[in-house]
Amino acid sequence: MLFDEPTSGLDPEIGAEILQVMQTLAADNMTMLVVTHEMEFARHVSDQIAVMVDGAIIEQGPPEQIMSQPENARTQKFLAAVLRR
């Protein structure tokens, strides 16, 4: 299943409901490709995370590697901004 920013523009309560449904799908082994800025969700549900800039993958790997030890400077900058909120 493909998702492109599934929580974009939603109020936090509805966004949380959408993420819960997606977590249920993941637990049921549904294969999903998700474009999201919800990085904590991505960390907990993903097998792999790919970071894209201008249509190119600049970094890819297991969630803990990407979230805790990103190698690319652009990934580091993005995560610092997103996780600070």
Biopython code that builds the backbone (N, CA, C, O; Angstrom):
import numpy as np
from Bio.PDB.StructureBuilder import StructureBuilder

atoms = [
    (1, "MET", "N", (0.845, -1.154, 0.000)),
    (1, "MET", "CA", (0.000, 0.000, 0.000)),
    (1, "MET", "C", (0.903, 1.233, 0.000)),
    (1, "MET", "O", (1.934, 1.248, 0.671)),
    (2, "LEU", "N", (0.523, 2.247, -0.738)),
    (2, "LEU", "CA", (1.290, 3.478, -0.824)),
    (2, "LEU", "C", (0.600, 4.592, -0.045)),
    (2, "LEU", "O", (-0.614, 4.768, -0.147)),
    (3, "PHE", "N", (1.380, 5.343, 0.734)),
    (3, "PHE", "CA", (0.869, 6.484, 1.494)),
    (3, "PHE", "C", (1.768, 7.686, 1.219)),
    (3, "PHE", "O", (2.989, 7.590, 1.340)),
    (4, "ASP", "N", (1.173, 8.804, 0.854)),
    (4, "ASP", "CA", (1.935, 10.030, 0.645)),
    (4, "ASP", "C", (1.460, 11.061, 1.665)),
    (4, "ASP", "O", (0.387, 11.646, 1.518)),
    (5, "GLU", "N", (2.272, 11.274, 2.699)),
    (5, "GLU", "CA", (1.945, 12.210, 3.787)),
    (5, "GLU", "C", (0.509, 11.988, 4.303)),
    (5, "GLU", "O", (-0.321, 12.893, 4.225)),
    (6, "PRO", "N", (0.222, 10.798, 4.823)),
    (6, "PRO", "CA", (-1.157, 10.478, 5.217)),
    (6, "PRO", "C", (-1.712, 11.327, 6.361)),
    (6, "PRO", "O", (-2.927, 11.366, 6.554)),
    (7, "THR", "N", (-0.856, 12.004, 7.120)),
    (7, "THR", "CA", (-1.361, 12.824, 8.231)),
    (7, "THR", "C", (-1.279, 14.317, 7.937)),
    (7, "THR", "O", (-1.617, 15.139, 8.788)),
    (8, "SER", "N", (-0.835, 14.666, 6.745)),
    (8, "SER", "CA", (-0.687, 16.079, 6.386)),
    (8, "SER", "C", (-2.035, 16.794, 6.393)),
    (8, "SER", "O", (-3.002, 16.335, 5.784)),
    (9, "GLY", "N", (-2.080, 17.910, 7.087)),
    (9, "GLY", "CA", (-3.290, 18.726, 7.119)),
    (9, "GLY", "C", (-4.373, 18.225, 8.061)),
    (9, "GLY", "O", (-5.465, 18.792, 8.101)),
    (10, "LEU", "N", (-4.092, 17.182, 8.813)),
    (10, "LEU", "CA", (-5.092, 16.640, 9.738)),
    (10, "LEU", "C", (-4.850, 17.179, 11.140)),
    (10, "LEU", "O", (-3.718, 17.488, 11.512)),
    (11, "ASP", "N", (-5.929, 17.289, 11.917)),
    (11, "ASP", "CA", (-5.727, 17.680, 13.309)),
    (11, "ASP", "C", (-5.040, 16.523, 14.037)),
    (11, "ASP", "O", (-5.118, 15.380, 13.587)),
    (12, "PRO", "N", (-4.375, 16.805, 15.147)),
    (12, "PRO", "CA", (-3.579, 15.771, 15.827)),
    (12, "PRO", "C", (-4.357, 14.514, 16.213)),
    (12, "PRO", "O", (-3.807, 13.415, 16.150)),
    (13, "GLU", "N", (-5.607, 14.650, 16.606)),
    (13, "GLU", "CA", (-6.376, 13.462, 17.005)),
    (13, "GLU", "C", (-6.645, 12.543, 15.818)),
    (13, "GLU", "O", (-6.477, 11.328, 15.922)),
    (14, "ILE", "N", (-7.061, 13.116, 14.694)),
    (14, "ILE", "CA", (-7.323, 12.300, 13.503)),
    (14, "ILE", "C", (-6.007, 11.732, 12.973)),
    (14, "ILE", "O", (-5.960, 10.578, 12.547)),
    (15, "GLY", "N", (-4.938, 12.532, 12.995)),
    (15, "GLY", "CA", (-3.628, 12.049, 12.566)),
    (15, "GLY", "C", (-3.181, 10.846, 13.377)),
    (15, "GLY", "O", (-2.641, 9.886, 12.827)),
    (16, "ALA", "N", (-3.405, 10.896, 14.680)),
    (16, "ALA", "CA", (-3.043, 9.778, 15.554)),
    (16, "ALA", "C", (-3.855, 8.528, 15.202)),
    (16, "ALA", "O", (-3.330, 7.415, 15.238)),
    (17, "GLU", "N", (-5.123, 8.713, 14.865)),
    (17, "GLU", "CA", (-5.967, 7.578, 14.462)),
    (17, "GLU", "C", (-5.441, 6.944, 13.173)),
    (17, "GLU", "O", (-5.390, 5.721, 13.049)),
    (18, "ILE", "N", (-5.056, 7.783, 12.223)),
    (18, "ILE", "CA", (-4.513, 7.273, 10.956)),
    (18, "ILE", "C", (-3.234, 6.471, 11.217)),
    (18, "ILE", "O", (-3.054, 5.385, 10.666)),
    (19, "LEU", "N", (-2.354, 7.009, 12.054)),
    (19, "LEU", "CA", (-1.110, 6.304, 12.367)),
    (19, "LEU", "C", (-1.385, 4.986, 13.077)),
    (19, "LEU", "O", (-0.671, 4.007, 12.858)),
    (20, "GLN", "N", (-2.402, 4.945, 13.919)),
    (20, "GLN", "CA", (-2.758, 3.701, 14.610)),
    (20, "GLN", "C", (-3.234, 2.647, 13.609)),
    (20, "GLN", "O", (-2.861, 1.478, 13.714)),
    (21, "VAL", "N", (-4.041, 3.047, 12.656)),
    (21, "VAL", "CA", (-4.497, 2.111, 11.617)),
    (21, "VAL", "C", (-3.293, 1.578, 10.837)),
    (21, "VAL", "O", (-3.216, 0.388, 10.534)),
    (22, "MET", "N", (-2.369, 2.462, 10.522)),
    (22, "MET", "CA", (-1.175, 2.042, 9.785)),
    (22, "MET", "C", (-0.308, 1.107, 10.616)),
    (22, "MET", "O", (0.274, 0.166, 10.075)),
    (23, "GLN", "N", (-0.209, 1.346, 11.914)),
    (23, "GLN", "CA", (0.545, 0.436, 12.783)),
    (23, "GLN", "C", (-0.103, -0.941, 12.819)),
    (23, "GLN", "O", (0.591, -1.957, 12.846)),
    (24, "THR", "N", (-1.419, -0.975, 12.819)),
    (24, "THR", "CA", (-2.135, -2.249, 12.783)),
    (24, "THR", "C", (-1.842, -2.980, 11.481)),
    (24, "THR", "O", (-1.607, -4.188, 11.486)),
    (25, "LEU", "N", (-1.856, -2.253, 10.366)),
    (25, "LEU", "CA", (-1.526, -2.862, 9.077)),
    (25, "LEU", "C", (-0.100, -3.414, 9.089)),
    (25, "LEU", "O", (0.143, -4.514, 8.593)),
    (26, "ALA", "N", (0.831, -2.663, 9.648)),
    (26, "ALA", "CA", (2.222, -3.124, 9.727)),
    (26, "ALA", "C", (2.331, -4.380, 10.573)),
    (26, "ALA", "O", (3.064, -5.305, 10.225)),
    (27, "ALA", "N", (1.605, -4.414, 11.683)),
    (27, "ALA", "CA", (1.630, -5.594, 12.559)),
    (27, "ALA", "C", (1.050, -6.816, 11.855)),
    (27, "ALA", "O", (1.399, -7.951, 12.179)),
    (28, "ASP", "N", (0.165, -6.579, 10.893)),
    (28, "ASP", "CA", (-0.426, -7.668, 10.110)),
    (28, "ASP", "C", (0.403, -7.986, 8.862)),
    (28, "ASP", "O", (-0.061, -8.685, 7.961)),
    (29, "ASN", "N", (1.639, -7.463, 8.820)),
    (29, "ASN", "CA", (2.593, -7.712, 7.732)),
    (29, "ASN", "C", (2.188, -7.106, 6.392)),
    (29, "ASN", "O", (2.556, -7.629, 5.340)),
    (30, "MET", "N", (1.442, -6.017, 6.421)),
    (30, "MET", "CA", (1.119, -5.295, 5.193)),
    (30, "MET", "C", (2.379, -4.567, 4.732)),
    (30, "MET", "O", (3.013, -3.858, 5.513)),
    (31, "THR", "N", (2.732, -4.742, 3.481)),
    (31, "THR", "CA", (3.861, -4.002, 2.924)),
    (31, "THR", "C", (3.381, -2.601, 2.588)),
    (31, "THR", "O", (2.374, -2.423, 1.903)),
    (32, "MET", "N", (4.121, -1.597, 3.084)),
    (32, "MET", "CA", (3.733, -0.213, 2.868)),
    (32, "MET", "C", (4.943, 0.605, 2.446)),
    (32, "MET", "O", (6.061, 0.371, 2.905)),
    (33, "LEU", "N", (4.704, 1.556, 1.577)),
    (33, "LEU", "CA", (5.679, 2.576, 1.242)),
    (33, "LEU", "C", (5.057, 3.881, 1.701)),
    (33, "LEU", "O", (4.013, 4.290, 1.192)),
    (34, "VAL", "N", (5.703, 4.541, 2.673)),
    (34, "VAL", "CA", (5.122, 5.712, 3.316)),
    (34, "VAL", "C", (6.055, 6.904, 3.157)),
    (34, "VAL", "O", (7.220, 6.845, 3.549)),
    (35, "VAL", "N", (5.544, 7.973, 2.586)),
    (35, "VAL", "CA", (6.249, 9.245, 2.557)),
    (35, "VAL", "C", (5.712, 10.030, 3.747)),
    (35, "VAL", "O", (4.520, 10.327, 3.817)),
    (36, "THR", "N", (6.607, 10.369, 4.690)),
    (36, "THR", "CA", (6.130, 11.023, 5.911)),
    (36, "THR", "C", (7.228, 11.865, 6.559)),
    (36, "THR", "O", (8.420, 11.626, 6.368)),
    (37, "HIS", "N", (6.790, 12.840, 7.319)),
    (37, "HIS", "CA", (7.680, 13.600, 8.188)),
    (37, "HIS", "C", (7.468, 13.172, 9.647)),
    (37, "HIS", "O", (8.080, 13.734, 10.555)),
    (38, "GLU", "N", (6.614, 12.194, 9.866)),
    (38, "GLU", "CA", (6.345, 11.645, 11.207)),
    (38, "GLU", "C", (7.476, 10.669, 11.541)),
    (38, "GLU", "O", (7.323, 9.456, 11.395)),
    (39, "MET", "N", (8.593, 11.201, 11.983)),
    (39, "MET", "CA", (9.791, 10.396, 12.128)),
    (39, "MET", "C", (9.718, 9.372, 13.260)),
    (39, "MET", "O", (10.287, 8.288, 13.134)),
    (40, "GLU", "N", (9.046, 9.682, 14.346)),
    (40, "GLU", "CA", (8.910, 8.687, 15.418)),
    (40, "GLU", "C", (8.062, 7.514, 14.947)),
    (40, "GLU", "O", (8.351, 6.363, 15.275)),
    (41, "PHE", "N", (7.021, 7.801, 14.182)),
    (41, "PHE", "CA", (6.219, 6.736, 13.591)),
    (41, "PHE", "C", (7.100, 5.882, 12.668)),
    (41, "PHE", "O", (7.075, 4.653, 12.739)),
    (42, "ALA", "N", (7.873, 6.543, 11.808)),
    (42, "ALA", "CA", (8.747, 5.818, 10.881)),
    (42, "ALA", "C", (9.751, 4.954, 11.637)),
    (42, "ALA", "O", (10.041, 3.829, 11.230)),
    (43, "ARG", "N", (10.277, 5.482, 12.735)),
    (43, "ARG", "CA", (11.253, 4.730, 13.538)),
    (43, "ARG", "C", (10.651, 3.430, 14.068)),
    (43, "ARG", "O", (11.315, 2.393, 14.061)),
    (44, "HIS", "N", (9.410, 3.477, 14.524)),
    (44, "HIS", "CA", (8.809, 2.331, 15.197)),
    (44, "HIS", "C", (8.167, 1.316, 14.254)),
    (44, "HIS", "O", (8.018, 0.150, 14.621)),
    (45, "VAL", "N", (7.792, 1.727, 13.067)),
    (45, "VAL", "CA", (7.051, 0.837, 12.166)),
    (45, "VAL", "C", (7.904, 0.314, 11.017)),
    (45, "VAL", "O", (7.606, -0.740, 10.456)),
    (46, "SER", "N", (8.952, 1.033, 10.665)),
    (46, "SER", "CA", (9.714, 0.713, 9.454)),
    (46, "SER", "C", (10.712, -0.418, 9.635)),
    (46, "SER", "O", (11.262, -0.630, 10.717)),
    (47, "ASP", "N", (10.927, -1.137, 8.542)),
    (47, "ASP", "CA", (12.047, -2.060, 8.429)),
    (47, "ASP", "C", (13.244, -1.319, 7.852)),
    (47, "ASP", "O", (14.388, -1.579, 8.227)),
    (48, "GLN", "N", (12.971, -0.394, 6.937)),
    (48, "GLN", "CA", (13.987, 0.410, 6.269)),
    (48, "GLN", "C", (13.485, 1.841, 6.159)),
    (48, "GLN", "O", (12.287, 2.076, 5.995)),
    (49, "ILE", "N", (14.400, 2.794, 6.251)),
    (49, "ILE", "CA", (14.082, 4.195, 6.020)),
    (49, "ILE", "C", (14.991, 4.677, 4.895)),
    (49, "ILE", "O", (16.192, 4.406, 4.888)),
    (50, "ALA", "N", (14.402, 5.389, 3.953)),
    (50, "ALA", "CA", (15.170, 6.031, 2.887)),
    (50, "ALA", "C", (14.908, 7.526, 2.977)),
    (50, "ALA", "O", (13.760, 7.962, 3.067)),
    (51, "VAL", "N", (15.968, 8.296, 2.953)),
    (51, "VAL", "CA", (15.854, 9.754, 2.991)),
    (51, "VAL", "C", (16.079, 10.245, 1.570)),
    (51, "VAL", "O", (17.093, 9.940, 0.942)),
    (52, "MET", "N", (15.106, 11.017, 1.074)),
    (52, "MET", "CA", (15.187, 11.515, -0.301)),
    (52, "MET", "C", (15.297, 13.030, -0.318)),
    (52, "MET", "O", (14.665, 13.721, 0.480)),
    (53, "VAL", "N", (16.102, 13.533, -1.233)),
    (53, "VAL", "CA", (16.231, 14.964, -1.490)),
    (53, "VAL", "C", (16.213, 15.144, -3.002)),
    (53, "VAL", "O", (16.996, 14.525, -3.721)),
    (54, "ASP", "N", (15.324, 15.987, -3.468)),
    (54, "ASP", "CA", (15.219, 16.264, -4.908)),
    (54, "ASP", "C", (15.089, 14.993, -5.741)),
    (54, "ASP", "O", (15.674, 14.888, -6.820)),
    (55, "GLY", "N", (14.322, 14.030, -5.237)),
    (55, "GLY", "CA", (14.046, 12.809, -5.974)),
    (55, "GLY", "C", (15.131, 11.747, -5.925)),
    (55, "GLY", "O", (15.011, 10.710, -6.577)),
    (56, "ALA", "N", (16.185, 11.993, -5.164)),
    (56, "ALA", "CA", (17.277, 11.019, -5.058)),
    (56, "ALA", "C", (17.401, 10.530, -3.624)),
    (56, "ALA", "O", (17.266, 11.310, -2.682)),
    (57, "ILE", "N", (17.658, 9.244, -3.460)),
    (57, "ILE", "CA", (17.894, 8.685, -2.132)),
    (57, "ILE", "C", (19.304, 9.064, -1.712)),
    (57, "ILE", "O", (20.278, 8.719, -2.380)),
    (58, "ILE", "N", (19.403, 9.787, -0.582)),
    (58, "ILE", "CA", (20.719, 10.200, -0.095)),
    (58, "ILE", "C", (21.210, 9.334, 1.062)),
    (58, "ILE", "O", (22.396, 9.337, 1.392)),
    (59, "GLU", "N", (20.283, 8.589, 1.675)),
    (59, "GLU", "CA", (20.670, 7.706, 2.780)),
    (59, "GLU", "C", (19.580, 6.663, 2.955)),
    (59, "GLU", "O", (18.394, 6.966, 2.833)),
    (60, "GLN", "N", (19.986, 5.441, 3.240)),
    (60, "GLN", "CA", (19.026, 4.360, 3.426)),
    (60, "GLN", "C", (19.594, 3.356, 4.413)),
    (60, "GLN", "O", (20.793, 3.079, 4.421)),
    (61, "GLY", "N", (18.698, 2.807, 5.260)),
    (61, "GLY", "CA", (19.137, 1.800, 6.200)),
    (61, "GLY", "C", (18.074, 1.499, 7.231)),
    (61, "GLY", "O", (16.951, 1.993, 7.132)),
    (62, "PRO", "N", (18.419, 0.688, 8.227)),
    (62, "PRO", "CA", (17.487, 0.368, 9.313)),
    (62, "PRO", "C", (17.140, 1.643, 10.094)),
    (62, "PRO", "O", (17.961, 2.556, 10.176)),
    (63, "PRO", "N", (15.945, 1.709, 10.660)),
    (63, "PRO", "CA", (15.510, 2.916, 11.361)),
    (63, "PRO", "C", (16.490, 3.414, 12.420)),
    (63, "PRO", "O", (16.781, 4.609, 12.467)),
    (64, "GLU", "N", (16.999, 2.536, 13.261)),
    (64, "GLU", "CA", (17.883, 2.993, 14.333)),
    (64, "GLU", "C", (19.191, 3.571, 13.795)),
    (64, "GLU", "O", (19.740, 4.510, 14.372)),
    (65, "GLN", "N", (19.684, 3.019, 12.704)),
    (65, "GLN", "CA", (20.901, 3.559, 12.095)),
    (65, "GLN", "C", (20.636, 4.966, 11.553)),
    (65, "GLN", "O", (21.399, 5.895, 11.820)),
    (66, "ILE", "N", (19.569, 5.114, 10.804)),
    (66, "ILE", "CA", (19.259, 6.406, 10.194)),
    (66, "ILE", "C", (18.918, 7.442, 11.262)),
    (66, "ILE", "O", (19.367, 8.585, 11.179)),
    (67, "MET", "N", (18.138, 7.058, 12.252)),
    (67, "MET", "CA", (17.672, 8.013, 13.252)),
    (67, "MET", "C", (18.754, 8.359, 14.281)),
    (67, "MET", "O", (18.799, 9.486, 14.772)),
    (68, "SER", "N", (19.612, 7.412, 14.604)),
    (68, "SER", "CA", (20.604, 7.639, 15.657)),
    (68, "SER", "C", (21.983, 8.019, 15.135)),
    (68, "SER", "O", (22.719, 8.752, 15.796)),
    (69, "GLN", "N", (22.334, 7.528, 13.958)),
    (69, "GLN", "CA", (23.674, 7.778, 13.430)),
    (69, "GLN", "C", (23.633, 8.066, 11.925)),
    (69, "GLN", "O", (24.268, 7.361, 11.141)),
    (70, "PRO", "N", (22.888, 9.097, 11.525)),
    (70, "PRO", "CA", (22.856, 9.397, 10.087)),
    (70, "PRO", "C", (24.236, 9.829, 9.604)),
    (70, "PRO", "O", (24.952, 10.546, 10.304)),
    (71, "GLU", "N", (24.599, 9.391, 8.413)),
    (71, "GLU", "CA", (25.910, 9.714, 7.863)),
    (71, "GLU", "C", (25.886, 10.968, 7.001)),
    (71, "GLU", "O", (26.855, 11.726, 6.979)),
    (72, "ASN", "N", (24.789, 11.189, 6.295)),
    (72, "ASN", "CA", (24.697, 12.313, 5.380)),
    (72, "ASN", "C", (24.394, 13.608, 6.136)),
    (72, "ASN", "O", (23.533, 13.628, 7.015)),
    (73, "ALA", "N", (25.095, 14.680, 5.797)),
    (73, "ALA", "CA", (24.905, 15.966, 6.482)),
    (73, "ALA", "C", (23.474, 16.484, 6.322)),
    (73, "ALA", "O", (22.927, 17.082, 7.249)),
    (74, "ARG", "N", (22.870, 16.261, 5.169)),
    (74, "ARG", "CA", (21.495, 16.729, 4.939)),
    (74, "ARG", "C", (20.522, 15.959, 5.827)),
    (74, "ARG", "O", (19.582, 16.548, 6.361)),
    (75, "THR", "N", (20.730, 14.662, 5.993)),
    (75, "THR", "CA", (19.899, 13.854, 6.893)),
    (75, "THR", "C", (20.066, 14.333, 8.326)),
    (75, "THR", "O", (19.081, 14.452, 9.054)),
    (76, "GLN", "N", (21.284, 14.608, 8.738)),
    (76, "GLN", "CA", (21.562, 15.098, 10.091)),
    (76, "GLN", "C", (20.817, 16.407, 10.344)),
    (76, "GLN", "O", (20.208, 16.579, 11.400)),
    (77, "LYS", "N", (20.861, 17.316, 9.397)),
    (77, "LYS", "CA", (20.191, 18.615, 9.537)),
    (77, "LYS", "C", (18.673, 18.443, 9.620)),
    (77, "LYS", "O", (18.017, 19.056, 10.463)),
    (78, "PHE", "N", (18.128, 17.613, 8.749)),
    (78, "PHE", "CA", (16.688, 17.355, 8.732)),
    (78, "PHE", "C", (16.219, 16.768, 10.071)),
    (78, "PHE", "O", (15.262, 17.257, 10.672)),
    (79, "LEU", "N", (16.900, 15.728, 10.521)),
    (79, "LEU", "CA", (16.488, 15.075, 11.775)),
    (79, "LEU", "C", (16.624, 16.017, 12.970)),
    (79, "LEU", "O", (15.781, 15.996, 13.866)),
    (80, "ALA", "N", (17.658, 16.830, 12.996)),
    (80, "ALA", "CA", (17.813, 17.787, 14.087)),
    (80, "ALA", "C", (16.628, 18.749, 14.116)),
    (80, "ALA", "O", (16.132, 19.086, 15.192)),
    (81, "ALA", "N", (16.176, 19.188, 12.961)),
    (81, "ALA", "CA", (15.047, 20.109, 12.898)),
    (81, "ALA", "C", (13.736, 19.438, 13.260)),
    (81, "ALA", "O", (12.932, 20.006, 13.999)),
    (82, "VAL", "N", (13.508, 18.235, 12.748)),
    (82, "VAL", "CA", (12.230, 17.540, 12.948)),
    (82, "VAL", "C", (12.103, 16.996, 14.370)),
    (82, "VAL", "O", (11.036, 17.102, 14.974)),
    (83, "LEU", "N", (13.159, 16.426, 14.906)),
    (83, "LEU", "CA", (13.082, 15.801, 16.223)),
    (83, "LEU", "C", (13.108, 16.813, 17.357)),
    (83, "LEU", "O", (12.806, 16.467, 18.499)),
    (84, "ARG", "N", (13.460, 18.043, 17.065)),
    (84, "ARG", "CA", (13.482, 19.115, 18.066)),
    (84, "ARG", "C", (12.086, 19.578, 18.457)),
    (84, "ARG", "O", (11.897, 20.119, 19.546)),
    (85, "ARG", "N", (11.124, 19.375, 17.596)),
    (85, "ARG", "CA", (9.759, 19.870, 17.835)),
    (85, "ARG", "C", (9.128, 19.219, 19.031)),
    (85, "ARG", "O", (7.984, 19.523, 19.368)),
]
sb = StructureBuilder()
sb.init_structure("model")
sb.init_model(0)
sb.init_chain("A")
sb.init_seg("    ")
for serial, (resi, resn, name, xyz) in enumerate(atoms, 1):
    if name == "N":
        sb.init_residue(resn, " ", resi, " ")
    sb.init_atom(name, np.array(xyz, "f"), 0.0, 1.0, " ", f" {name:<3s}", serial, name[0])
structure = sb.get_structure()
